[in-house]
Amino acid sequence: MVKTETIPFNQFFNNNSEDEIKNTLVEHLNKYKIVYRIIGTTIIIFASGIIDPSAFAAPNGIDIGGARIYEKLVGLGKWVIIFKGGWDTIQNTIKGDFDMAKRAFLQYLMVYIILLALPWSLKQVDTVFSDM
């Protein structure tokens, strides 16, 4: 485990000599060398036009298979939300906490709406970026 010490930025800036700052930067670059290489290579590949990023947005077999899996997930999620949401709402109503019962009902309703709206919203994002 690496032991770290947190100091305020102004103390770091004022108390470290240029050599210490350079050494810290060199250590950082050596530690994350592979990350910077991957990011740089990705930028060069996409900027040079070797790979077209819009190719990843095209509907293909993985999108169709993913849509089928997501439909099954929504079907399963609907029944989980119905049972769990109903149980929590009934429990809060039995306890006499009607505000919490309303809140629980609305929370589970929002989760279901978001679950249904997610594919539509992602398609909207795809259309925005495909027009560019």
N, CA and C of each residue as an Amber inpcrd file, in Angstrom:
protein
   396
   0.8470000  -1.1670000   0.0000000   0.0000000   0.0000000   0.0000000
   0.8940000   1.2330000   0.0000000   0.5370000   2.2090000  -0.8150000
   1.3050000   3.4360000  -0.9340000   0.7960000   4.4260000   0.0960000
   1.7300000   4.9830000   0.8450000   1.3660000   5.9730000   1.8540000
   1.3880000   7.3490000   1.1930000   0.3010000   8.0850000   1.3200000
   0.2160000   9.4070000   0.7130000   0.0280000  10.4570000   1.7820000
   0.4590000  11.6560000   1.4510000   0.3070000  12.7740000   2.3600000
  -0.3420000  13.9020000   1.5810000  -1.3550000  14.5240000   2.1360000
  -2.0510000  15.5990000   1.4730000  -1.5730000  16.9270000   2.0440000
  -1.1850000  17.8380000   1.1430000  -0.7800000  19.1670000   1.5750000
  -1.5120000  20.1810000   0.7070000  -1.7160000  21.3970000   1.2190000
  -2.3740000  22.4210000   0.4150000  -1.5420000  22.7790000  -0.8110000
  -2.2130000  23.2040000  -1.8730000  -1.5350000  23.5020000  -3.1240000
  -0.4980000  24.6060000  -2.9590000  -0.8510000  25.6690000  -2.2050000
   0.0940000  26.7670000  -2.0700000   1.3560000  26.3340000  -1.3250000
   1.2240000  25.4190000  -0.3680000   2.4060000  24.9030000   0.3190000
   3.2440000  24.0570000  -0.6360000   2.5970000  23.2730000  -1.4550000
   3.3150000  22.4720000  -2.4530000   4.0470000  23.3820000  -3.4360000
   3.3660000  24.4300000  -3.8780000   3.9370000  25.3030000  -4.8830000
   5.1040000  26.1260000  -4.3330000   4.9870000  26.5790000  -3.0900000
   6.0010000  27.4640000  -2.5290000   7.1960000  26.7310000  -1.9380000
   7.0320000  25.5510000  -1.3930000   8.1020000  24.8860000  -0.6640000
   8.9280000  23.9150000  -1.4910000   8.4840000  23.5450000  -2.6660000
   9.2320000  22.5830000  -3.4700000  10.1510000  23.3090000  -4.4400000
  11.3510000  22.8250000  -4.5250000  12.2870000  23.3850000  -5.4950000
  11.9500000  22.8390000  -6.8740000  12.5590000  23.4280000  -7.9010000
  12.2960000  22.9790000  -9.2610000  12.7470000  21.5390000  -9.4690000
  13.8270000  21.1410000  -8.8320000  14.3030000  19.7640000  -8.9750000
  13.3110000  18.7680000  -8.3870000  12.7220000  19.1120000  -7.2360000
  11.7460000  18.2190000  -6.6200000  10.5050000  18.0970000  -7.4980000
  10.0830000  19.2160000  -8.0840000   8.9130000  19.1930000  -8.9620000
   9.2080000  18.3490000 -10.2010000  10.3940000  18.5010000 -10.7940000
  10.7710000  17.7070000 -11.9610000  10.8170000  16.2270000 -11.6160000
  11.3760000  15.8990000 -10.4400000  11.4380000  14.4980000 -10.0220000
  10.0440000  13.9120000  -9.8390000   9.1420000  14.6960000  -9.2680000
   7.7670000  14.2360000  -9.0740000   7.0860000  14.0090000 -10.4190000
   7.3150000  14.9230000 -11.3620000   6.7310000  14.7840000 -12.6860000
   7.2860000  13.5540000 -13.3980000   8.5900000  13.3320000 -13.3020000
   9.2060000  12.1670000 -13.9340000   8.6660000  10.8790000 -13.3300000
   8.5130000  10.8410000 -12.0080000   7.9470000   9.6570000 -11.3490000
   6.5240000   9.4070000 -11.8340000   5.7360000  10.4800000 -11.9510000
   4.3550000  10.3500000 -12.4130000   4.3210000   9.7980000 -13.8390000
   5.1590000  10.3690000 -14.7210000   5.1790000   9.9120000 -16.1060000
   5.6400000   8.4610000 -16.2130000   6.6050000   8.0690000 -15.4060000
   7.0600000   6.6770000 -15.4190000   5.9800000   5.7310000 -14.9100000
   5.2310000   6.1770000 -13.9090000   4.1930000   5.3260000 -13.3250000
   3.0410000   5.1120000 -14.2970000   2.6490000   6.1600000 -15.0240000
   1.4900000   6.0880000 -15.9190000   1.8940000   6.0900000 -17.3910000
   3.0640000   5.5960000 -17.7000000   3.6030000   5.6030000 -19.0600000
   2.6750000   4.8730000 -20.0330000   2.2040000   3.7140000 -19.6740000
   1.3770000   2.9140000 -20.5720000   0.0390000   3.6050000 -20.8510000
  -0.5110000   4.2820000 -19.8560000  -1.7830000   4.9880000 -20.0370000
  -1.6090000   6.1090000 -21.0520000  -0.5550000   6.8720000 -20.9060000
  -0.3110000   7.9670000 -21.8310000  -0.0280000   7.4470000 -23.2440000
   0.6260000   6.3090000 -23.3570000   0.8870000   5.7370000 -24.6740000
  -0.4140000   5.2970000 -25.3460000  -1.3060000   4.6790000 -24.5810000
  -2.5850000   4.2320000 -25.1440000  -3.4190000   5.4300000 -25.5910000
  -3.4910000   6.4500000 -24.7510000  -4.2680000   7.6400000 -25.1010000
  -3.6720000   8.3190000 -26.3310000  -2.3620000   8.4650000 -26.3630000
  -1.7120000   9.0970000 -27.5070000  -1.9180000   8.3210000 -28.7930000
  -1.7860000   7.0060000 -28.7210000  -1.9840000   6.1730000 -29.9040000
  -3.4230000   6.2710000 -30.4050000  -4.3710000   6.2740000 -29.4940000
  -5.7810000   6.3920000 -29.8750000  -6.0460000   7.7210000 -30.5690000
  -5.4940000   8.8000000 -30.0230000  -5.6880000  10.1200000 -30.6360000
  -5.0760000  10.1530000 -32.0330000  -3.8810000   9.5960000 -32.1800000
  -3.2150000   9.5890000 -33.4890000  -4.0080000   8.7660000 -34.5040000
  -4.5120000   7.6100000 -34.0910000  -5.2680000   6.7480000 -35.0130000
  -6.5340000   7.4400000 -35.4880000  -7.2860000   8.0390000 -34.5580000
  -8.5390000   8.6790000 -34.9560000  -8.2910000   9.9830000 -35.7010000
  -7.2510000  10.7320000 -35.3300000  -6.9740000  12.0010000 -35.9970000
  -6.4480000  11.7820000 -37.4150000  -5.7170000  10.7070000 -37.6340000
  -5.1500000  10.4610000 -38.9610000  -6.1680000   9.8650000 -39.9260000
  -7.2830000   9.3870000 -39.4150000  -8.3100000   8.8270000 -40.2790000
  -8.1170000   7.3620000 -40.5910000  -7.2170000   6.6840000 -39.8900000
  -7.0100000   5.2590000 -40.1130000  -8.2880000   4.4870000 -39.7910000
  -8.9100000   4.8660000 -38.6750000 -10.1770000   4.2490000 -38.2700000
 -11.2170000   5.3490000 -38.1650000 -12.3720000   5.1260000 -38.7630000
 -13.4560000   6.0980000 -38.7070000 -14.3070000   5.8210000 -37.4720000
 -14.4080000   6.7930000 -36.5350000 -15.2020000   6.5560000 -35.3170000
 -16.6720000   6.2800000 -35.5840000 -17.2110000   6.7620000 -36.7120000
 -18.6230000   6.5230000 -37.0020000 -18.8950000   5.0540000 -37.3250000
 -17.8520000   4.2910000 -37.5980000 -18.0440000   2.8640000 -37.8550000
 -18.5360000   2.1320000 -36.6200000 -18.2080000   2.6700000 -35.4440000
 -18.6460000   2.0310000 -34.2130000 -20.1170000   2.3120000 -33.9210000
 -20.6950000   3.3360000 -34.5480000 -22.0840000   3.7010000 -34.2880000
 -23.0580000   2.9980000 -35.2190000 -22.5540000   2.3260000 -36.2290000
 -23.4260000   1.6630000 -37.2020000 -24.1570000   0.4940000 -36.5480000
 -25.4570000   0.3500000 -36.8330000 -26.1820000  -0.7880000 -36.2610000
 -25.6920000  -2.0930000 -36.8790000 -25.3530000  -3.0120000 -36.0340000
 -24.8820000  -4.3150000 -36.5190000 -25.3840000  -5.3940000 -35.5670000
 -24.8250000  -6.5640000 -35.6740000 -25.2910000  -7.6980000 -34.8940000
 -25.2220000  -7.4950000 -33.3920000 -24.1780000  -6.8060000 -32.9260000
 -24.0490000  -6.6260000 -31.4770000 -25.1230000  -5.6930000 -30.9400000
 -25.5210000  -4.6810000 -31.7420000 -26.5890000  -3.7910000 -31.3120000
 -27.9230000  -4.5260000 -31.2390000 -28.1770000  -5.3590000 -32.2100000
 -29.4360000  -6.1140000 -32.2410000 -29.4810000  -7.1120000 -31.0800000
 -28.3570000  -7.8140000 -30.8530000 -28.3000000  -8.7540000 -29.7290000
 -28.4200000  -8.0450000 -28.3980000 -27.7730000  -6.8970000 -28.2910000
 -27.8660000  -6.1140000 -27.0570000 -29.2820000  -5.6280000 -26.8020000
 -29.9850000  -5.2490000 -27.8700000 -31.3760000  -4.8020000 -27.7270000
 -32.2590000  -5.9400000 -27.2090000 -32.0190000  -7.1600000 -27.7080000
 -32.8020000  -8.3080000 -27.2160000 -32.5400000  -8.5710000 -25.7330000
 -31.2670000  -8.5090000 -25.3620000 -30.9200000  -8.7250000 -23.9480000
 -31.5340000  -7.6320000 -23.0830000 -31.4940000  -6.3820000 -23.5670000
 -32.0510000  -5.2780000 -22.7900000 -33.5560000  -5.4160000 -22.6310000
 -34.2480000  -5.8980000 -23.6610000 -35.6970000  -6.1260000 -23.5440000
 -35.9950000  -7.1510000 -22.4650000 -35.1920000  -8.2100000 -22.3950000
 -35.3780000  -9.2070000 -21.3380000 -35.0890000  -8.6060000 -19.9710000
 -34.0550000  -7.7570000 -19.8980000 -33.7190000  -7.0920000 -18.6410000
 -34.8510000  -6.1890000 -18.1750000 -35.4470000  -5.4460000 -19.1150000
 -36.5630000  -4.5660000 -18.7570000 -37.7530000  -5.3890000 -18.2730000
 -38.0250000  -6.5170000 -18.9190000 -39.1250000  -7.3810000 -18.4750000
 -38.9010000  -7.9070000 -17.0790000 -37.6760000  -8.3570000 -16.8020000
 -37.3450000  -8.8340000 -15.4530000 -37.3620000  -7.6900000 -14.4490000
 -36.7750000  -6.5530000 -14.8460000 -36.7320000  -5.3930000 -13.9580000
 -38.1120000  -4.8810000 -13.6020000 -39.0390000  -4.9780000 -14.5540000
 -40.4070000  -4.5210000 -14.2950000 -41.0250000  -5.2970000 -13.1390000
 -40.8490000  -6.6140000 -13.1430000 -41.4570000  -7.4190000 -12.0880000
 -40.7270000  -7.2550000 -10.7600000 -39.4220000  -7.0620000 -10.8110000
 -38.6850000  -6.7810000  -9.5670000 -39.1590000  -5.4640000  -8.9690000
 -39.3270000  -4.4520000  -9.8260000 -39.7910000  -3.1490000  -9.3560000
 -41.2110000  -3.2510000  -8.8170000 -42.0710000  -4.0130000  -9.4900000
 -43.4500000  -4.1640000  -9.0120000 -43.4860000  -4.8180000  -7.6290000
 -42.7660000  -5.9380000  -7.4700000 -42.8010000  -6.6340000  -6.1760000
 -42.1030000  -5.8360000  -5.0720000 -40.8860000  -5.3600000  -5.3440000
 -40.1350000  -4.6390000  -4.3140000 -40.7920000  -3.3040000  -4.0050000
 -41.2160000  -2.5790000  -5.0530000 -41.8910000  -1.2980000  -4.8420000
 -43.2080000  -1.4600000  -4.1040000 -43.9560000  -2.4860000  -4.4870000
 -45.2190000  -2.7450000  -3.7860000 -44.9910000  -3.1120000  -2.3360000
 -43.9970000  -3.9510000  -2.0930000 -43.6900000  -4.3700000  -0.7230000
 -43.2880000  -3.1760000   0.1320000 -42.3800000  -2.3380000  -0.3800000
 -41.9470000  -1.1660000   0.3890000 -43.0850000  -0.1880000   0.6240000
 -43.9120000   0.0190000  -0.3860000 -45.0380000   0.9390000  -0.2380000
 -46.0300000   0.4230000   0.7930000 -46.3400000  -0.8710000   0.7430000
 -47.2730000  -1.4560000   1.7150000 -46.6850000  -1.4090000   3.1210000
 -45.3960000  -1.7290000   3.2680000 -44.7570000  -1.6800000   4.5890000
 -44.7970000  -0.2770000   5.1840000 -44.5030000   0.7290000   4.3680000
 -44.5430000   2.1100000   4.8730000 -45.9620000   2.5430000   5.2120000
 -46.9420000   2.0690000   4.4330000 -48.3370000   2.4010000   4.7280000
 -48.7800000   1.7310000   6.0250000 -48.3830000   0.4910000   6.2540000
 -48.7300000  -0.2120000   7.4960000 -48.1370000   0.5000000   8.7000000
 -46.9270000   1.0150000   8.5530000 -46.2720000   1.7500000   9.6500000
 -46.9110000   3.1160000   9.8770000 -47.7300000   3.5600000   8.9380000
 -48.3750000   4.8600000   9.0740000 -47.5480000   6.0000000   8.5010000
 -46.4690000   5.6750000   7.8340000 -45.6080000   6.6970000   7.2360000
 -46.0230000   6.8990000   5.7830000 -47.0920000   7.6940000   5.6030000
 -47.6590000   7.8720000   4.2740000 -46.7450000   8.6910000   3.3650000
 -45.9970000   9.6220000   3.9380000 -45.0590000  10.4030000   3.1200000
 -43.9680000   9.4990000   2.5310000 -43.4510000   8.5990000   3.3460000
 -42.4290000   7.6780000   2.8580000 -43.0250000   6.6900000   1.8550000
 -44.2910000   6.3080000   2.0500000 -44.9570000   5.4100000   1.1020000
 -45.0850000   6.0880000  -0.2610000 -45.4880000   7.3700000  -0.2710000
 -45.5720000   8.1050000  -1.5310000 -44.1940000   8.2500000  -2.1680000
 -43.1990000   8.5490000  -1.3460000 -41.8430000   8.7160000  -1.8510000
 -41.3130000   7.4030000  -2.4430000 -41.5610000   6.2880000  -1.7670000
 -41.0980000   4.9890000  -2.2700000 -41.7820000   4.6570000  -3.5900000
 -43.0950000   4.9150000  -3.6570000 -43.8270000   4.6590000  -4.8970000
 -43.2440000   5.4670000  -6.0470000 -43.0060000   6.7580000  -5.8170000
 -42.4720000   7.6140000  -6.8710000 -41.0340000   7.2280000  -7.2440000
 -40.2430000   6.7880000  -6.2770000 -38.8760000   6.3630000  -6.5760000
 -38.8720000   5.1460000  -7.5010000 -39.6820000   4.1530000  -7.1890000
 -39.7260000   2.9630000  -8.0360000 -40.3230000   3.2760000  -9.4020000
 -41.2800000   4.1900000  -9.4480000 -41.8520000   4.6080000 -10.7140000
 -40.8010000   5.3050000 -11.5760000 -39.9920000   6.1770000 -10.9730000
 -38.9290000   6.8600000 -11.7130000 -37.8820000   5.8750000 -12.2310000
 -37.5330000   4.8720000 -11.4240000 -36.5650000   3.8640000 -11.8680000
 -37.0980000   3.1430000 -13.0970000 -38.3610000   2.8030000 -13.0950000
 -38.9430000   2.0970000 -14.2400000 -38.9920000   2.9940000 -15.4750000
 -39.3320000   4.2600000 -15.2980000 -39.3660000   5.1930000 -16.4260000
 -37.9720000   5.3640000 -17.0210000 -36.9640000   5.4890000 -16.1570000
 -35.5880000   5.6250000 -16.6420000 -35.1660000   4.3550000 -17.3640000
 -35.5400000   3.2060000 -16.8440000 -35.2000000   1.9380000 -17.4790000
 -35.7980000   1.8440000 -18.8820000 -37.0170000   2.3390000 -19.0470000
 -37.6500000   2.3280000 -20.3640000 -37.0900000   3.4050000 -21.2820000
 -36.7080000   4.5530000 -20.7370000 -36.2660000   5.6800000 -21.5530000
 -34.8000000   5.5920000 -21.9610000 -34.0250000   4.7190000 -21.3330000
 -32.5910000   4.6600000 -21.6160000 -32.2700000   4.3470000 -23.0810000
 -32.8680000   3.3290000 -23.7020000 -32.5410000   3.0750000 -25.1200000
 -32.9090000   4.2460000 -26.0360000 -34.0570000   4.8580000 -25.7890000
 -34.4810000   5.9970000 -26.5970000 -33.4930000   7.1520000 -26.4660000
 -33.0660000   7.4550000 -25.2370000 -32.1580000   8.5770000 -25.0320000
 -30.7890000   8.3000000 -25.6560000 -30.3180000   7.0620000 -25.6050000
 -29.0420000   6.7350000 -26.2330000 -29.1370000   6.8430000 -27.7600000
 -30.2900000   6.4950000 -28.3300000 -30.4740000   6.6750000 -29.7750000
 -30.4470000   8.1540000 -30.1430000 -31.0010000   9.0130000 -29.2690000
 -30.9650000  10.4530000 -29.5210000 -29.5370000  10.9750000 -29.5130000
 -28.7270000  10.4880000 -28.5960000 -27.3150000  10.8800000 -28.5560000
 -26.6050000  10.4110000 -29.8150000 -26.8930000   9.1870000 -30.2480000
 -26.2780000   8.6830000 -31.4840000 -26.6490000   9.5520000 -32.6880000
 -27.9080000   9.9940000 -32.7720000 -28.3060000  10.8260000 -33.9140000
 -27.6200000  12.1840000 -33.8710000 -27.4060000  12.7250000 -32.6730000
 -26.7220000  14.0160000 -32.5740000 -25.2970000  13.8850000 -33.1090000
 -24.5920000  12.8370000 -32.7170000 -23.1990000  12.6840000 -33.1400000
 -23.0620000  12.1360000 -34.5500000 -24.0830000  11.4750000 -35.0530000
 -23.9820000  10.9680000 -36.4310000 -24.2050000  12.1080000 -37.4400000
 -24.8650000  13.1850000 -37.0310000 -25.0780000  14.3320000 -37.9100000
 -23.8260000  15.1820000 -38.0580000 -22.8660000  15.0170000 -37.1780000
 -21.6550000  15.8560000 -37.2150000 -20.6730000  15.3960000 -38.2330000
